[in-house]
Amino acid sequence: MFKLNKSTKFALYSIFELSKNPQKILAASEIAQKYGISEHHVAKVLQQLAKIGMVHSIRGINGGFQIAKNPKELTMLDVVEVFEPRLPQNSCNLSDSQTVCSQKDACQIGEVFLEIQEQAYYTLKSISIATLLSNSKI
């Protein structure tokens, strides 16, 4: 029911891997190979994360990417919101336009999905990358 786009998944994989050893520099190819995903797409995602200061981009022969933020202060929501912007509070989950409700008779259904969205938001906000790395039950 809840599906993330590829960029979001690749960003989460990348941040997770970079956070394992914050001093280490990893190439996009290392992350892509580990997860069996497109190196080109991982590189694009990492460049976008570098633009917003979540990772450092290091050029040169031994270049790659390095986490720029403390994994204890970085949440899953921080990463997810880069690629999955939150819908406005007054948006309709049942409407194609998401701004004007075309299904006024089904508002109770839409409200359930809004509640699920809110729960997902607060759950992602409560889980730091360091928590993910700790292997403890979330």
CNS distance restraints for C-alpha pairs under 8 A (distance, minus, plus):
assign (resid   4 and name CA) (resid   8 and name CA) 6.07 0.50 0.50
assign (resid   4 and name CA) (resid   9 and name CA) 6.44 0.50 0.50
assign (resid   4 and name CA) (resid  84 and name CA) 7.72 0.50 0.50
assign (resid   5 and name CA) (resid   9 and name CA) 6.51 0.50 0.50
assign (resid   5 and name CA) (resid  83 and name CA) 7.85 0.50 0.50
assign (resid   5 and name CA) (resid  84 and name CA) 7.81 0.50 0.50
assign (resid   6 and name CA) (resid  10 and name CA) 6.04 0.50 0.50
assign (resid   7 and name CA) (resid  11 and name CA) 6.00 0.50 0.50
assign (resid   7 and name CA) (resid  41 and name CA) 7.47 0.50 0.50
assign (resid   7 and name CA) (resid  42 and name CA) 7.76 0.50 0.50
assign (resid   7 and name CA) (resid  45 and name CA) 6.19 0.50 0.50
assign (resid   7 and name CA) (resid  83 and name CA) 6.52 0.50 0.50
assign (resid   8 and name CA) (resid  12 and name CA) 6.22 0.50 0.50
assign (resid   8 and name CA) (resid  79 and name CA) 7.34 0.50 0.50
assign (resid   8 and name CA) (resid  80 and name CA) 5.75 0.50 0.50
assign (resid   8 and name CA) (resid  82 and name CA) 7.72 0.50 0.50
assign (resid   8 and name CA) (resid  83 and name CA) 5.49 0.50 0.50
assign (resid   8 and name CA) (resid  84 and name CA) 7.09 0.50 0.50
assign (resid   9 and name CA) (resid  13 and name CA) 6.21 0.50 0.50
assign (resid  10 and name CA) (resid  14 and name CA) 6.03 0.50 0.50
assign (resid  10 and name CA) (resid  41 and name CA) 7.91 0.50 0.50
assign (resid  10 and name CA) (resid  42 and name CA) 6.04 0.50 0.50
assign (resid  10 and name CA) (resid  45 and name CA) 7.01 0.50 0.50
assign (resid  11 and name CA) (resid  15 and name CA) 6.04 0.50 0.50
assign (resid  11 and name CA) (resid  42 and name CA) 7.45 0.50 0.50
assign (resid  11 and name CA) (resid  45 and name CA) 6.08 0.50 0.50
assign (resid  11 and name CA) (resid  46 and name CA) 6.98 0.50 0.50
assign (resid  11 and name CA) (resid  49 and name CA) 7.81 0.50 0.50
assign (resid  11 and name CA) (resid  79 and name CA) 6.76 0.50 0.50
assign (resid  11 and name CA) (resid  80 and name CA) 7.88 0.50 0.50
assign (resid  12 and name CA) (resid  16 and name CA) 5.96 0.50 0.50
assign (resid  12 and name CA) (resid  76 and name CA) 7.47 0.50 0.50
assign (resid  12 and name CA) (resid  79 and name CA) 6.52 0.50 0.50
assign (resid  12 and name CA) (resid  80 and name CA) 7.50 0.50 0.50
assign (resid  13 and name CA) (resid  17 and name CA) 6.18 0.50 0.50
assign (resid  13 and name CA) (resid  31 and name CA) 7.55 0.50 0.50
assign (resid  13 and name CA) (resid  35 and name CA) 7.91 0.50 0.50
assign (resid  14 and name CA) (resid  18 and name CA) 6.03 0.50 0.50
assign (resid  14 and name CA) (resid  31 and name CA) 6.38 0.50 0.50
assign (resid  14 and name CA) (resid  42 and name CA) 7.67 0.50 0.50
assign (resid  14 and name CA) (resid  46 and name CA) 7.42 0.50 0.50
assign (resid  15 and name CA) (resid  19 and name CA) 5.90 0.50 0.50
assign (resid  15 and name CA) (resid  67 and name CA) 6.96 0.50 0.50
assign (resid  15 and name CA) (resid  79 and name CA) 7.99 0.50 0.50
assign (resid  15 and name CA) (resid 129 and name CA) 7.81 0.50 0.50
assign (resid  16 and name CA) (resid  20 and name CA) 6.52 0.50 0.50
assign (resid  16 and name CA) (resid 129 and name CA) 6.65 0.50 0.50
assign (resid  16 and name CA) (resid 132 and name CA) 7.81 0.50 0.50
assign (resid  16 and name CA) (resid 133 and name CA) 7.36 0.50 0.50
assign (resid  17 and name CA) (resid  21 and name CA) 7.73 0.50 0.50
assign (resid  17 and name CA) (resid  31 and name CA) 7.15 0.50 0.50
assign (resid  18 and name CA) (resid  22 and name CA) 6.07 0.50 0.50
assign (resid  18 and name CA) (resid  24 and name CA) 7.30 0.50 0.50
assign (resid  18 and name CA) (resid  25 and name CA) 7.58 0.50 0.50
assign (resid  18 and name CA) (resid  26 and name CA) 6.93 0.50 0.50
assign (resid  18 and name CA) (resid  65 and name CA) 7.63 0.50 0.50
assign (resid  18 and name CA) (resid  66 and name CA) 5.95 0.50 0.50
assign (resid  18 and name CA) (resid  67 and name CA) 5.44 0.50 0.50
assign (resid  19 and name CA) (resid  67 and name CA) 6.07 0.50 0.50
assign (resid  19 and name CA) (resid  71 and name CA) 6.10 0.50 0.50
assign (resid  19 and name CA) (resid 129 and name CA) 7.41 0.50 0.50
assign (resid  19 and name CA) (resid 130 and name CA) 7.64 0.50 0.50
assign (resid  19 and name CA) (resid 133 and name CA) 7.96 0.50 0.50
assign (resid  20 and name CA) (resid 133 and name CA) 6.89 0.50 0.50
assign (resid  22 and name CA) (resid  66 and name CA) 6.59 0.50 0.50
assign (resid  22 and name CA) (resid  67 and name CA) 5.70 0.50 0.50
assign (resid  22 and name CA) (resid  68 and name CA) 8.00 0.50 0.50
assign (resid  23 and name CA) (resid  66 and name CA) 6.98 0.50 0.50
assign (resid  23 and name CA) (resid  67 and name CA) 7.84 0.50 0.50
assign (resid  24 and name CA) (resid  66 and name CA) 6.38 0.50 0.50
assign (resid  25 and name CA) (resid  58 and name CA) 7.89 0.50 0.50
assign (resid  25 and name CA) (resid  63 and name CA) 6.96 0.50 0.50
assign (resid  25 and name CA) (resid  64 and name CA) 5.63 0.50 0.50
assign (resid  25 and name CA) (resid  65 and name CA) 5.27 0.50 0.50
assign (resid  25 and name CA) (resid  66 and name CA) 4.93 0.50 0.50
assign (resid  26 and name CA) (resid  30 and name CA) 6.52 0.50 0.50
assign (resid  26 and name CA) (resid  31 and name CA) 7.47 0.50 0.50
assign (resid  26 and name CA) (resid  63 and name CA) 7.66 0.50 0.50
assign (resid  26 and name CA) (resid  64 and name CA) 5.11 0.50 0.50
assign (resid  26 and name CA) (resid  65 and name CA) 5.24 0.50 0.50
assign (resid  26 and name CA) (resid  66 and name CA) 6.52 0.50 0.50
assign (resid  27 and name CA) (resid  31 and name CA) 6.96 0.50 0.50
assign (resid  27 and name CA) (resid  63 and name CA) 6.90 0.50 0.50
assign (resid  27 and name CA) (resid  64 and name CA) 4.25 0.50 0.50
assign (resid  27 and name CA) (resid  65 and name CA) 6.09 0.50 0.50
assign (resid  28 and name CA) (resid  32 and name CA) 6.12 0.50 0.50
assign (resid  28 and name CA) (resid  39 and name CA) 6.02 0.50 0.50
assign (resid  28 and name CA) (resid  40 and name CA) 7.99 0.50 0.50
assign (resid  28 and name CA) (resid  42 and name CA) 5.90 0.50 0.50
assign (resid  28 and name CA) (resid  43 and name CA) 5.32 0.50 0.50
assign (resid  28 and name CA) (resid  46 and name CA) 7.55 0.50 0.50
assign (resid  28 and name CA) (resid  64 and name CA) 6.71 0.50 0.50
assign (resid  28 and name CA) (resid  65 and name CA) 7.39 0.50 0.50
assign (resid  29 and name CA) (resid  33 and name CA) 5.89 0.50 0.50
assign (resid  29 and name CA) (resid  39 and name CA) 5.24 0.50 0.50
assign (resid  29 and name CA) (resid  42 and name CA) 7.86 0.50 0.50
assign (resid  29 and name CA) (resid  43 and name CA) 7.94 0.50 0.50
assign (resid  30 and name CA) (resid  34 and name CA) 6.20 0.50 0.50
assign (resid  31 and name CA) (resid  35 and name CA) 6.42 0.50 0.50
assign (resid  31 and name CA) (resid  39 and name CA) 7.78 0.50 0.50
assign (resid  31 and name CA) (resid  42 and name CA) 7.57 0.50 0.50
assign (resid  32 and name CA) (resid  36 and name CA) 5.66 0.50 0.50
assign (resid  32 and name CA) (resid  37 and name CA) 4.86 0.50 0.50
assign (resid  32 and name CA) (resid  38 and name CA) 5.85 0.50 0.50
assign (resid  32 and name CA) (resid  39 and name CA) 4.98 0.50 0.50
assign (resid  32 and name CA) (resid  42 and name CA) 6.38 0.50 0.50
assign (resid  33 and name CA) (resid  37 and name CA) 6.55 0.50 0.50
assign (resid  33 and name CA) (resid  39 and name CA) 7.50 0.50 0.50
assign (resid  37 and name CA) (resid  41 and name CA) 7.97 0.50 0.50
assign (resid  37 and name CA) (resid  42 and name CA) 7.68 0.50 0.50
assign (resid  38 and name CA) (resid  42 and name CA) 6.25 0.50 0.50
assign (resid  39 and name CA) (resid  43 and name CA) 6.06 0.50 0.50
assign (resid  40 and name CA) (resid  44 and name CA) 6.32 0.50 0.50
assign (resid  41 and name CA) (resid  45 and name CA) 6.24 0.50 0.50
assign (resid  42 and name CA) (resid  46 and name CA) 6.09 0.50 0.50
assign (resid  43 and name CA) (resid  47 and name CA) 6.11 0.50 0.50
assign (resid  44 and name CA) (resid  48 and name CA) 6.31 0.50 0.50
assign (resid  45 and name CA) (resid  49 and name CA) 6.27 0.50 0.50
assign (resid  46 and name CA) (resid  50 and name CA) 6.06 0.50 0.50
assign (resid  46 and name CA) (resid  55 and name CA) 7.32 0.50 0.50
assign (resid  46 and name CA) (resid  65 and name CA) 7.44 0.50 0.50
assign (resid  47 and name CA) (resid  51 and name CA) 6.27 0.50 0.50
assign (resid  47 and name CA) (resid  57 and name CA) 7.27 0.50 0.50
assign (resid  48 and name CA) (resid  52 and name CA) 6.74 0.50 0.50
assign (resid  49 and name CA) (resid  53 and name CA) 6.32 0.50 0.50
assign (resid  49 and name CA) (resid  54 and name CA) 5.28 0.50 0.50
assign (resid  49 and name CA) (resid  55 and name CA) 5.77 0.50 0.50
assign (resid  50 and name CA) (resid  54 and name CA) 5.71 0.50 0.50
assign (resid  50 and name CA) (resid  55 and name CA) 4.71 0.50 0.50
assign (resid  50 and name CA) (resid  56 and name CA) 5.48 0.50 0.50
assign (resid  50 and name CA) (resid  57 and name CA) 6.06 0.50 0.50
assign (resid  53 and name CA) (resid  68 and name CA) 6.56 0.50 0.50
assign (resid  53 and name CA) (resid  69 and name CA) 7.98 0.50 0.50
assign (resid  54 and name CA) (resid  67 and name CA) 6.53 0.50 0.50
assign (resid  54 and name CA) (resid  68 and name CA) 5.24 0.50 0.50
assign (resid  54 and name CA) (resid  69 and name CA) 5.93 0.50 0.50
assign (resid  55 and name CA) (resid  65 and name CA) 6.48 0.50 0.50
assign (resid  55 and name CA) (resid  66 and name CA) 5.50 0.50 0.50
assign (resid  55 and name CA) (resid  67 and name CA) 4.41 0.50 0.50
assign (resid  55 and name CA) (resid  68 and name CA) 4.39 0.50 0.50
assign (resid  55 and name CA) (resid  69 and name CA) 7.10 0.50 0.50
assign (resid  56 and name CA) (resid  65 and name CA) 5.53 0.50 0.50
assign (resid  56 and name CA) (resid  66 and name CA) 5.09 0.50 0.50
assign (resid  56 and name CA) (resid  67 and name CA) 6.16 0.50 0.50
assign (resid  56 and name CA) (resid  68 and name CA) 5.58 0.50 0.50
assign (resid  57 and name CA) (resid  63 and name CA) 7.56 0.50 0.50
assign (resid  57 and name CA) (resid  64 and name CA) 6.01 0.50 0.50
assign (resid  57 and name CA) (resid  65 and name CA) 4.76 0.50 0.50
assign (resid  57 and name CA) (resid  66 and name CA) 6.72 0.50 0.50
assign (resid  58 and name CA) (resid  63 and name CA) 4.71 0.50 0.50
assign (resid  58 and name CA) (resid  64 and name CA) 5.15 0.50 0.50
assign (resid  58 and name CA) (resid  65 and name CA) 5.83 0.50 0.50
assign (resid  58 and name CA) (resid  66 and name CA) 7.61 0.50 0.50
assign (resid  59 and name CA) (resid  63 and name CA) 4.57 0.50 0.50
assign (resid  59 and name CA) (resid  64 and name CA) 6.55 0.50 0.50
assign (resid  69 and name CA) (resid  73 and name CA) 7.21 0.50 0.50
assign (resid  69 and name CA) (resid  74 and name CA) 6.68 0.50 0.50
assign (resid  70 and name CA) (resid  74 and name CA) 6.30 0.50 0.50
assign (resid  71 and name CA) (resid  75 and name CA) 7.65 0.50 0.50
assign (resid  71 and name CA) (resid 128 and name CA) 6.63 0.50 0.50
assign (resid  71 and name CA) (resid 129 and name CA) 5.04 0.50 0.50
assign (resid  71 and name CA) (resid 130 and name CA) 4.90 0.50 0.50
assign (resid  72 and name CA) (resid 128 and name CA) 5.70 0.50 0.50
assign (resid  72 and name CA) (resid 129 and name CA) 6.30 0.50 0.50
assign (resid  72 and name CA) (resid 130 and name CA) 4.92 0.50 0.50
assign (resid  72 and name CA) (resid 131 and name CA) 7.41 0.50 0.50
assign (resid  73 and name CA) (resid 128 and name CA) 6.49 0.50 0.50
assign (resid  73 and name CA) (resid 129 and name CA) 7.82 0.50 0.50
assign (resid  74 and name CA) (resid  78 and name CA) 6.38 0.50 0.50
assign (resid  74 and name CA) (resid  79 and name CA) 7.96 0.50 0.50
assign (resid  74 and name CA) (resid 128 and name CA) 5.49 0.50 0.50
assign (resid  74 and name CA) (resid 129 and name CA) 5.86 0.50 0.50
assign (resid  74 and name CA) (resid 130 and name CA) 7.87 0.50 0.50
assign (resid  75 and name CA) (resid  79 and name CA) 6.89 0.50 0.50
assign (resid  75 and name CA) (resid 124 and name CA) 6.81 0.50 0.50
assign (resid  75 and name CA) (resid 125 and name CA) 5.75 0.50 0.50
assign (resid  75 and name CA) (resid 126 and name CA) 6.91 0.50 0.50
assign (resid  75 and name CA) (resid 127 and name CA) 5.53 0.50 0.50
assign (resid  75 and name CA) (resid 128 and name CA) 3.99 0.50 0.50
assign (resid  75 and name CA) (resid 129 and name CA) 5.58 0.50 0.50
assign (resid  76 and name CA) (resid  80 and name CA) 6.12 0.50 0.50
assign (resid  76 and name CA) (resid 124 and name CA) 5.14 0.50 0.50
assign (resid  76 and name CA) (resid 125 and name CA) 6.30 0.50 0.50
assign (resid  76 and name CA) (resid 126 and name CA) 7.98 0.50 0.50
assign (resid  76 and name CA) (resid 127 and name CA) 6.01 0.50 0.50
assign (resid  76 and name CA) (resid 128 and name CA) 6.03 0.50 0.50
assign (resid  76 and name CA) (resid 129 and name CA) 6.34 0.50 0.50
assign (resid  77 and name CA) (resid  81 and name CA) 5.81 0.50 0.50
assign (resid  77 and name CA) (resid 121 and name CA) 6.96 0.50 0.50
assign (resid  77 and name CA) (resid 124 and name CA) 4.76 0.50 0.50
assign (resid  77 and name CA) (resid 125 and name CA) 4.90 0.50 0.50
assign (resid  77 and name CA) (resid 127 and name CA) 7.96 0.50 0.50
assign (resid  78 and name CA) (resid  82 and name CA) 6.89 0.50 0.50
assign (resid  78 and name CA) (resid 125 and name CA) 7.45 0.50 0.50
assign (resid  79 and name CA) (resid  83 and name CA) 7.53 0.50 0.50
assign (resid  80 and name CA) (resid  84 and name CA) 5.70 0.50 0.50
assign (resid  80 and name CA) (resid  85 and name CA) 7.84 0.50 0.50
assign (resid  81 and name CA) (resid  85 and name CA) 4.94 0.50 0.50
assign (resid  81 and name CA) (resid  86 and name CA) 6.70 0.50 0.50
assign (resid  87 and name CA) (resid  91 and name CA) 6.51 0.50 0.50
assign (resid  90 and name CA) (resid  99 and name CA) 7.35 0.50 0.50
assign (resid  91 and name CA) (resid  98 and name CA) 5.16 0.50 0.50
assign (resid  91 and name CA) (resid  99 and name CA) 4.91 0.50 0.50
assign (resid  91 and name CA) (resid 100 and name CA) 7.20 0.50 0.50
assign (resid  91 and name CA) (resid 101 and name CA) 7.72 0.50 0.50
assign (resid  92 and name CA) (resid  98 and name CA) 4.84 0.50 0.50
assign (resid  92 and name CA) (resid  99 and name CA) 6.08 0.50 0.50
assign (resid  92 and name CA) (resid 100 and name CA) 6.77 0.50 0.50
assign (resid  92 and name CA) (resid 101 and name CA) 5.50 0.50 0.50
assign (resid  92 and name CA) (resid 110 and name CA) 6.57 0.50 0.50
assign (resid  93 and name CA) (resid  98 and name CA) 6.14 0.50 0.50
assign (resid  93 and name CA) (resid 110 and name CA) 5.54 0.50 0.50
assign (resid  93 and name CA) (resid 113 and name CA) 6.73 0.50 0.50
assign (resid  93 and name CA) (resid 114 and name CA) 6.93 0.50 0.50
assign (resid  94 and name CA) (resid  98 and name CA) 7.26 0.50 0.50
assign (resid  94 and name CA) (resid 101 and name CA) 7.15 0.50 0.50
assign (resid  94 and name CA) (resid 102 and name CA) 7.59 0.50 0.50
assign (resid  94 and name CA) (resid 103 and name CA) 6.68 0.50 0.50
assign (resid  94 and name CA) (resid 110 and name CA) 5.88 0.50 0.50
assign (resid  95 and name CA) (resid  99 and name CA) 7.43 0.50 0.50
assign (resid  95 and name CA) (resid 100 and name CA) 6.83 0.50 0.50
assign (resid  95 and name CA) (resid 101 and name CA) 5.31 0.50 0.50
assign (resid  95 and name CA) (resid 102 and name CA) 5.48 0.50 0.50
assign (resid  95 and name CA) (resid 103 and name CA) 6.65 0.50 0.50
assign (resid  96 and name CA) (resid 102 and name CA) 7.98 0.50 0.50
assign (resid  97 and name CA) (resid 101 and name CA) 7.85 0.50 0.50
assign (resid 103 and name CA) (resid 107 and name CA) 6.91 0.50 0.50
assign (resid 106 and name CA) (resid 110 and name CA) 6.66 0.50 0.50
assign (resid 107 and name CA) (resid 111 and name CA) 6.07 0.50 0.50
assign (resid 108 and name CA) (resid 112 and name CA) 6.47 0.50 0.50
assign (resid 109 and name CA) (resid 113 and name CA) 6.72 0.50 0.50
assign (resid 110 and name CA) (resid 114 and name CA) 6.17 0.50 0.50
assign (resid 111 and name CA) (resid 115 and name CA) 6.15 0.50 0.50
assign (resid 112 and name CA) (resid 116 and name CA) 6.33 0.50 0.50
assign (resid 113 and name CA) (resid 117 and name CA) 6.12 0.50 0.50
assign (resid 114 and name CA) (resid 118 and name CA) 6.20 0.50 0.50
assign (resid 115 and name CA) (resid 119 and name CA) 6.19 0.50 0.50
assign (resid 116 and name CA) (resid 120 and name CA) 6.16 0.50 0.50
assign (resid 117 and name CA) (resid 121 and name CA) 6.16 0.50 0.50
assign (resid 118 and name CA) (resid 122 and name CA) 6.31 0.50 0.50
assign (resid 119 and name CA) (resid 123 and name CA) 6.04 0.50 0.50
assign (resid 120 and name CA) (resid 124 and name CA) 6.06 0.50 0.50
assign (resid 121 and name CA) (resid 125 and name CA) 6.09 0.50 0.50
assign (resid 122 and name CA) (resid 126 and name CA) 6.11 0.50 0.50
assign (resid 123 and name CA) (resid 127 and name CA) 6.61 0.50 0.50
assign (resid 127 and name CA) (resid 131 and name CA) 6.24 0.50 0.50
assign (resid 127 and name CA) (resid 132 and name CA) 7.30 0.50 0.50
assign (resid 127 and name CA) (resid 138 and name CA) 7.89 0.50 0.50
assign (resid 128 and name CA) (resid 132 and name CA) 6.64 0.50 0.50
assign (resid 129 and name CA) (resid 133 and name CA) 6.37 0.50 0.50
assign (resid 130 and name CA) (resid 134 and name CA) 6.23 0.50 0.50
assign (resid 131 and name CA) (resid 135 and name CA) 7.31 0.50 0.50
assign (resid 131 and name CA) (resid 136 and name CA) 7.22 0.50 0.50
assign (resid 131 and name CA) (resid 138 and name CA) 7.74 0.50 0.50
assign (resid 132 and name CA) (resid 136 and name CA) 7.52 0.50 0.50
assign (resid 132 and name CA) (resid 138 and name CA) 7.87 0.50 0.50
